[in-house]
Amino acid sequence: MKLRPSPNLNEQQVQSGLKYFVQEGLAAEAMATFTGGTFLVAMAVLLKASNFQIGLLAALPILTNVFQFLSIWMVQRYKNRRAISVICSFLARVPLFIIGVLPLMFSTGTSINVLLCFLFFHYLFASISGASWNSWIKDVVPDKILGTYFSRKARLTQILNVSLSLGVAMFVDYIKSDYPQYEVATYASMFVVGGVFGMWGVYLLSRAPEPQTTLEDQKLFALLSKPLKDVNFRNLLTFHSFYAFATSLALPFFVVYMMKTIGLSFAWIIVLGLLAKFGSIFSLKFWGTFSDKYSNKTIISICAPTFITCILSWTFVSMIDNHWAGIALLIIIHLVSGISAAGIDLAINNLAIKLAPKNEAISYISARNIVVAIFAAAGPMAGGLMADFFATHHLNWNIEWQGPSGVSTFHLLELANWNFFFVISAVLALFSIQLVKKIKEQGEAHREMVAIVMRKSVQRGLRKNLSSNAIKDRIKNPVFLPAIKRRMLIYKFSREVKRTA
């Protein structure tokens, strides 16, 4: 297997690389679906993990990003980003097989400490591989299609995630209800399957071409400190770090909150998670187009307040007495948060790649990942440590109305346990948005102008779908309406169009 870089890439090699990156992303997403997310949290709860251990579990993939400086050192020394990414990706997949095999070989099973230990090495090598991969893909993807390409890639991976998650959730629910004694073994088997997908991704990654890197041979500290001296990039780091800490304070505990506090079944939790994925999938193309046409800053300023509102809305879920009304609110929260989170993640990643100089992308992006990782990892760990404190405290805010018929009480706010995190997280994230104004982006557009364009785009889409010809075509379908009723509807609709034109 040849892993040497090429001096330059022709158009055919670029297109081949773009294809392999998408395919590798799909394999990696399949691996992550089987070994992470809701399933990993459910496995941790099954293994009697404490609040701090659940927070640590959520922090591990972020915390290990601080080791990305090793990737910079290796790229400087060996000048081969593909080899570093492929080898480290292989080493990252091996612990998944170990986690999966242990419960199948030993009756004692896997403890939460063993799970944390092997996942640490999994995320460690994945972080080193990711830093090299970020620099590699930066030199392959043309700048003019940056937003479109990454939005398409993210959309495809999330479609795969939704499909796999639904099937796996149904299987896990079947095991839990009919064969609960095999539940741990089921989760362990999922790690083995995830490892197989991961190894297939390693092969696909080895097939993608790599242009020769131009990273300068500088001292590692000087290389990492250079992005911190860039005022504009430092402003991005400040915002992203503050925002990551604020949101990660609450995000890892949503699944635990639904399982323990609200008492939702595992199937409902998966379905709600899929709704968020659906929102993300259908909005990514939209956000990618606007990222290329306008600016990433504007997308952040539109999506971030929406996402923060969703976090704050979690505090009202437990206050609703009607079960189905609470489910309806959760559906809205997940759908809207999926749409807004997709825009935020895409915009922040594109902005970091855009502000990083081409010849120093690995140092800039690695510096961002390292700095943000420290703050993002501190969030869930701080939340886990404070969980026991808030579990014994309760805050009620009510209004009482006394009249001849008696006293009526209106519940305005009720905070207990995880609800405290949701409020604190939302308030801190709201403050972080103010830092976006300090970031300078080339070709940026004002938020008001983009909002108008977005609204008009939606209106044009509605007009296209609700046009006279489009509706006539639907009405003429004999499956839907009899002939006489079709003519009446066409006549009435034509008159309405003429009247409003």
C-alpha angles and dihedrals in degrees: 000000000000114000100169118129124242123237090234136358122231123213093266091053092048092053090046090051092049090052094049092047090056092047092047089049090055091051091048091049091052089051092049092048093057096041106032147030120044094351092056092049091048090051091050091051089049089053090054096250117183123234091259092050091051089050090048090049090055091045097050099081089049098039094054089060088083086076092064089101085078088063091054091050092050093047089051093050103039102024090214115113095171093057091048093049094046097046095044091045089054091050090048092056097051095074089057090063091048092052090049097046099046098072090043093053101038126046091215089070128201122319122211090250092055090048092051092047097054093039088056090061091043092055093039095060091038090057093050090049092046094055092054091043092053092056091044096052091043088065094045105046113073113238093233092064098035097115095038094048097047093044090052091047092049091046093054094047092050092049087055090046092053093048095047095042093054093050095044092046092054090049093048091049089052091052092046093052101039106022108023092159089069097050096104091045089052092055089046091053089052089060090055092050090047090052091054091053089046093055090049087054090053090056092049090048091054090057096057115098122239129206118223111274120238097199109148121239100247134143111281095237092050090048094052094042093053094076089050089057091053101094096204094047090045089056089055090049092050094051095043094047094049092044093046092052092047096050097038089057089075110015099078092054099054092092092047089048092053092046100044108023104031094029098223120169120248091251092056091049091053093047091051090048089051090052089057089050091050090052090050094047096051094045100045095080089050093050092044092054093049091046091058095041101042130003141306092223091063092050089053093049090052100041101038097064089047092052092047090053088055091053091050091048090065089074090066097051096081091045092064111094096194109083096210093046088055090049090050091053091049090051091053092046094051095044096048094041090052091054095046096041090053090056094046096048094046093047095048093048093046091047092053092049091045095051094045114094111243096239093046102039095122094054093045096046093041091050089052092048093048096048095042091045092060093055097037092051092048090060102066092036091053089046092051092050093049095044094087091050094052091043089071096044130077132187123196126183112187139162118218123204116195120197141148091284093053139265123324120197123205117197110220100167137000120183124186134150109326094014089074089060092051093055095044091046093050094048094049092046090051090057092048092060090069089067092064090076091068093060115096116211125184112246094008119168130209117266093235093055094048091046089055092049091048091050092049091048090055091046091050089051091051092047090050092052094040097043120131094250094046093052092044089055090052093045093050090061104108091213091073111038141014117250098257093048090049092056092048093052093046090051094048093046093049091052090050092051092050091048095052097039 
